[in-house]
Amino acid sequence: MATSAQNPSRVPAPAELDGATLRQAFGAYPTGVVAIGALRGNEPVGFAASSFVSISLEPPMAAVSVARTSTTWPLLAEAPVLGLSVLSHGQGALCRRLASRNGNRFDGVSWQATPDGAVLIGDAALWLTARVNAVYDGGDHEIVLMELLTAELFSGVEPLVFHTSQFRELIPHG
Ligand SMILES: Cc1cc2nc3c(=O)[nH]c(=O)nc-3n(C[C@H](O)[C@H](O)[C@H](O)COP(=O)(O)O)c2cc1C
């Protein structure tokens, strides 16, 4: 039987795609992290999401994939405008806090609300505000397509990077 060593153009049969392998595979793809937040009454609600992806320039659109098990998303989905804060390097602990299942996620977190109730995180690398445009089936997640309304870029603020379940920083290459 031919092996990949004898025939380097052939890769071995891929490993079975069980849940653990797939989690590792997705984790091998580096991403940033956004905090998605909105006011509910006077209180901020939100969570951290690494699935943020840019979609369209005209019209301006982005998307995020949200677990169907999320208890926070149904609250955010009712908000007229969402805040998306691209977390900056050094905000790893804050990110974990914004994903935690215990306690008030916003305790000790610097945040502010826009007049239309979008919640934005202090010292982030980028602020966006957005309106939900459509929600599509994404298996055990929902794909939330958003129309982007505003952007405020804090140039020079390095983003947080999430890779293999760890927070990392960008290093200039070359
Ligand atoms: C780095 C990181 C990235 C995450 N990305 C997502 C994501 O893209 N989509 C998602 O639904 N949950 C994501 N989560 C989990 C949520 O932040 C949150 O823990 C989850 O929604 C459960 O809380 P909830 O029931 O309040 O929604 C992520 C968590 C971490 C730490």
The ligand as an ORCA input file, in Angstrom:
! r2SCAN-3c Opt
* xyz 0 1
  C     -12.640     33.278     23.183
  C     -14.109     32.918     23.190
  C     -14.816     32.938     21.992
  C     -16.183     32.619     21.964
  N     -16.841     32.687     20.775
  C     -18.161     32.382     20.726
  C     -18.871     32.480     19.490
  O     -18.334     32.842     18.446
  N     -20.195     32.164     19.510
  C     -20.840     31.761     20.654
  O     -22.032     31.484     20.586
  N     -20.181     31.689     21.839
  C     -18.873     31.994     21.904
  N     -18.210     31.936     23.104
  C     -18.963     31.606     24.319
  C     -19.746     32.829     24.844
  O     -18.860     33.888     25.142
  C     -20.548     32.481     26.109
  O     -19.723     31.850     27.037
  C     -21.689     31.561     25.774
  O     -22.540     32.265     24.921
  C     -22.473     31.092     26.999
  O     -23.033     32.164     27.670
  P     -24.551     32.616     27.469
  O     -25.440     31.455     27.798
  O     -24.692     33.786     28.385
  O     -24.725     33.016     26.020
  C     -16.847     32.252     23.154
  C     -16.125     32.214     24.356
  C     -14.763     32.544     24.378
  C     -14.015     32.520     25.680
*
